[in-house]
């Protein structure tokens, strides 16, 4: 709530709410001027979009012809822009069944985009993808060898999403190393700048043409009991 009052964003995509549907702070956010759409799953997962520029047509989960099992995606329309808030599975380890589930889920997300949008639409797909797209998105590629988040199949699955017609908004403005969105709470990783860039705002060409700037709000990772992620922000 404090961050919302300070940053005053128009639309916010939220992941890993870990709340039941009836526990989400709809009223508190309404008092700040935000409409909310939430897809909750109790103590696990959970995604939301809040907006002060309108919020319509919520879709819970991914529309790919199958059943929605986990609360990992929510799609809404905000003032003519299609917004998808996603919490991609972690994957855990390369030999874990959850890793296969991660790759399959990303394929479902691609099919969801095909069903709900056209690449010519104004679309933003935002959230915790749990994938660092390239080696310069990780503080030490050598340390990450053999780990999830950086494996070739994961990166190819993410490219499958961007190849649908999306651009990594932050990389449109910044190509350098050392830009991260997540730092482990353990071992002083944040202060040592040992992070990964795994949270992304992917935008369609119509949104890309209107981009003014993009940034990671690193200050939001500081303070008392912060998230291990920092917000990524675009203006268009």
Backbone torsions as a table, in degrees:
resi	resn	phi	psi	omega
1	UNK	NA	-40.8	178.7
2	UNK	-62.5	-41.0	-180.0
3	UNK	-65.0	-39.8	178.3
4	UNK	-61.3	-41.2	-179.5
5	UNK	-67.0	-33.3	-178.1
6	UNK	-80.7	-47.9	-174.1
7	UNK	-83.1	-28.5	179.5
8	UNK	51.3	51.5	177.7
9	UNK	-73.0	154.1	176.7
10	UNK	-79.0	-41.5	-178.1
11	UNK	-135.4	137.2	178.2
12	UNK	-129.8	130.0	172.7
13	UNK	-100.6	129.5	-173.9
14	UNK	-122.4	139.3	179.1
15	UNK	-127.3	154.8	177.1
16	UNK	59.3	52.6	179.4
17	UNK	-70.1	-30.2	179.8
18	UNK	54.0	42.9	-178.6
19	UNK	-131.2	147.1	166.9
20	UNK	-66.8	160.8	-178.7
21	UNK	-58.2	-41.3	-176.1
22	UNK	-80.3	-3.8	179.4
23	UNK	-98.3	-7.7	-179.5
24	UNK	-68.6	140.6	-173.9
25	UNK	-79.4	59.9	-179.2
26	UNK	-55.9	-47.0	-175.2
27	UNK	-67.6	-44.2	-179.4
28	UNK	-60.3	-40.3	178.6
29	UNK	-70.3	-34.9	177.8
30	UNK	-62.7	-35.8	179.0
31	UNK	-66.6	-22.8	175.8
32	UNK	-90.6	-1.2	177.1
33	UNK	97.9	15.3	-175.9
34	UNK	-111.1	133.7	164.0
35	UNK	-83.4	153.5	-175.8
36	UNK	-133.1	144.3	167.8
37	UNK	-130.2	127.4	-173.8
38	UNK	-133.9	140.2	173.5
39	UNK	-121.2	101.0	-172.2
40	UNK	-104.5	158.9	-179.5
41	UNK	-144.4	35.1	179.1
42	UNK	68.2	-125.8	-171.9
43	UNK	-80.9	-3.3	-178.0
44	UNK	-122.3	153.2	169.7
45	UNK	53.3	-137.7	-179.5
46	UNK	96.5	127.8	179.3
47	UNK	-135.7	154.3	-178.0
48	UNK	-151.9	159.0	167.1
49	UNK	-131.7	133.8	173.5
50	UNK	-122.3	146.6	-172.5
51	UNK	-149.8	142.3	171.4
52	UNK	-112.5	14.6	177.9
53	UNK	-123.4	24.7	-179.6
54	UNK	101.7	148.7	-179.2
55	UNK	-154.0	117.9	-174.9
56	UNK	-137.7	163.0	168.7
57	UNK	52.4	54.5	179.3
58	UNK	-66.9	138.5	173.9
59	UNK	-121.4	121.4	179.5
60	UNK	-92.4	124.0	-179.3
61	UNK	86.3	-166.7	-179.0
62	UNK	-110.1	135.9	179.3
63	UNK	-92.3	92.5	180.0
64	UNK	-130.8	14.7	179.3
65	UNK	91.4	-8.1	179.4
66	UNK	-106.2	-174.2	179.9
67	UNK	-89.7	145.3	176.0
68	UNK	-83.1	120.4	-176.5
69	UNK	-103.3	-40.1	-176.3
70	UNK	-126.4	151.9	-177.4
71	UNK	-82.7	81.1	-174.6
72	UNK	-123.2	-3.0	179.5
73	UNK	-152.1	141.1	172.5
74	UNK	-142.6	136.3	-177.0
75	UNK	-121.2	134.6	178.0
76	UNK	-141.5	171.7	171.8
77	UNK	-115.2	127.3	179.5
78	UNK	-124.2	105.5	177.0
79	UNK	53.8	43.5	176.0
80	UNK	87.8	0.0	179.8
81	UNK	-110.1	128.4	175.2
82	UNK	-78.1	125.7	-176.9
83	UNK	-119.7	128.1	176.3
84	UNK	-122.1	117.6	175.8
85	UNK	-98.7	122.7	-173.5
86	UNK	-125.8	144.3	171.4
87	UNK	-124.7	93.9	-175.4
88	UNK	-71.3	139.5	177.7
89	UNK	-52.3	147.4	-177.8
90	UNK	-68.3	-43.4	-177.9
91	UNK	99.3	-31.1	174.0
92	UNK	66.2	-66.4	178.9
93	UNK	-155.2	156.8	-175.2
94	UNK	-64.3	-24.0	179.6
95	UNK	-102.1	15.0	-178.8
96	UNK	-97.7	144.2	178.2
97	UNK	-59.3	-27.5	179.9
98	UNK	-66.1	-25.8	177.3
99	UNK	-67.7	-43.6	176.3
100	UNK	-63.3	-41.5	177.6
101	UNK	-59.5	-39.3	179.2
102	UNK	-59.8	-48.3	-179.7
103	UNK	-64.4	-40.4	179.0
104	UNK	-65.5	-40.0	-178.9
105	UNK	-64.1	-39.8	178.1
106	UNK	-64.1	-35.8	175.2
107	UNK	-64.6	-38.9	176.6
108	UNK	-63.9	-38.6	178.6
109	UNK	-62.8	-41.5	177.5
110	UNK	-60.1	-43.5	178.6
111	UNK	-65.3	-36.3	176.4
112	UNK	-59.1	-45.8	178.3
113	UNK	-59.9	-40.9	178.9
114	UNK	-61.8	-37.6	-175.4
115	UNK	-78.8	-34.0	-170.1
116	UNK	-99.0	-30.8	-174.7
117	UNK	-128.5	172.6	165.7
118	UNK	-119.1	147.9	-179.9
119	UNK	-56.5	-23.0	179.3
120	UNK	-77.4	-11.4	179.4
121	UNK	-72.6	164.3	170.3
122	UNK	-84.3	112.3	-173.2
123	UNK	-136.7	138.5	171.1
124	UNK	-128.4	122.5	174.6
125	UNK	-110.1	115.6	-168.3
126	UNK	-132.5	144.1	172.5
127	UNK	152.4	-164.4	179.4
128	UNK	-89.4	102.6	-179.0
129	UNK	-87.9	-12.3	-178.0
130	UNK	52.9	33.7	177.1
131	UNK	-141.1	129.1	170.7
132	UNK	-92.7	114.3	-171.0
133	UNK	-62.3	-30.2	-176.1
134	UNK	-146.3	167.8	-177.9
135	UNK	-62.0	-30.6	179.8
136	UNK	-77.2	3.6	173.0
137	UNK	-96.0	7.1	-178.7
138	UNK	-129.3	139.9	-175.9
139	UNK	-65.3	-30.9	178.9
140	UNK	-147.9	96.9	177.7
141	UNK	-57.9	-31.5	-179.5
142	UNK	-64.8	-40.1	179.4
143	UNK	-66.7	-30.1	-174.0
144	UNK	-89.3	0.2	179.9
145	UNK	-58.5	130.3	179.4
146	UNK	82.9	8.9	-178.2
147	UNK	-108.6	164.1	170.8
148	UNK	-71.8	174.9	179.5
149	UNK	80.3	-21.0	-177.3
150	UNK	-128.1	1.6	-175.3
151	UNK	-69.8	155.2	-178.7
152	UNK	-58.7	-47.0	-179.9
153	UNK	-60.5	-37.0	178.1
154	UNK	-65.4	-45.7	-179.7
155	UNK	-64.8	-36.6	176.7
156	UNK	-67.1	-37.3	177.9
157	UNK	-65.1	-38.4	176.7
158	UNK	-66.7	-39.6	176.3
159	UNK	-63.3	-29.9	175.2
160	UNK	-61.8	-32.3	177.0
161	UNK	-73.4	-48.2	-177.8
162	UNK	-68.4	-32.7	178.9
163	UNK	-65.1	-18.1	174.9
164	UNK	-61.4	-26.6	-179.7
165	UNK	137.6	33.5	-176.4
166	UNK	-122.4	151.4	179.3
167	UNK	-121.7	140.3	174.9
168	UNK	-71.5	104.8	-170.3
169	UNK	-61.9	-39.7	-177.8
170	UNK	-64.5	-39.5	-178.8
171	UNK	-72.3	-13.5	173.8
172	UNK	-65.2	-28.0	-176.5
173	UNK	-107.3	-28.4	-173.5
174	UNK	-134.1	127.0	178.7
175	UNK	-110.9	-7.0	-171.5
176	UNK	-75.2	163.7	174.2
177	UNK	-72.2	170.1	169.8
178	UNK	82.3	11.4	175.4
179	UNK	-99.8	112.4	-175.3
180	UNK	-124.6	159.3	176.6
181	UNK	-122.4	-10.8	-177.6
182	UNK	-138.1	137.0	176.6
183	UNK	-137.6	132.8	177.9
184	UNK	-59.2	139.9	176.4
185	UNK	-67.2	-20.6	-174.1
186	UNK	-89.9	151.9	170.2
187	UNK	69.4	17.9	179.0
188	UNK	63.8	31.8	-174.5
189	UNK	-60.1	-36.7	-178.2
190	UNK	-63.2	-46.4	-177.6
191	UNK	-72.7	-24.3	176.7
192	UNK	-86.2	-2.2	-177.6
193	UNK	60.2	38.6	178.3
194	UNK	-103.3	83.5	-174.9
195	UNK	-130.4	-172.8	176.2
196	UNK	-140.8	150.9	174.5
197	UNK	-101.6	97.3	-175.6
198	UNK	-122.3	-0.8	178.1
199	UNK	-108.5	127.8	-170.0
200	UNK	-134.9	149.5	169.0
201	UNK	-113.9	106.6	-179.1
202	UNK	-101.0	127.2	-171.5
203	UNK	-126.0	146.8	176.4
204	UNK	-74.3	169.3	-175.9
205	UNK	-60.1	-36.2	-179.7
206	UNK	-65.4	-33.8	175.9
207	UNK	-78.3	-42.1	179.8
208	UNK	-55.4	-39.4	-178.4
209	UNK	-65.2	-19.5	-177.5
210	UNK	-104.8	2.6	-176.8
211	UNK	-65.8	133.1	174.9
212	UNK	-101.7	-42.0	177.9
213	UNK	-163.7	167.3	176.4
214	UNK	-146.1	150.3	179.0
215	UNK	-160.8	164.9	169.5
216	UNK	-108.5	123.9	-179.6
217	UNK	-83.5	81.0	-176.2
218	UNK	-63.8	-28.3	-179.8
219	UNK	-63.2	-27.4	-179.4
220	UNK	-70.7	-12.5	177.9
221	UNK	-84.9	-6.6	-179.1
222	UNK	-94.0	-178.9	175.8
223	UNK	91.6	-165.9	-176.0
224	UNK	-83.3	126.0	175.9
225	UNK	48.3	55.9	179.5
226	UNK	-76.4	164.4	167.1
227	UNK	-64.6	157.8	173.6
228	UNK	-82.2	-1.2	174.4
229	UNK	-108.7	153.7	171.4
230	UNK	-111.3	147.7	179.5
231	UNK	-66.2	141.7	170.6
232	UNK	-107.1	133.9	-171.8
233	UNK	-129.5	138.0	170.4
234	UNK	-126.6	154.8	175.3
235	UNK	-125.1	129.2	177.0
236	UNK	-150.0	NA	NA
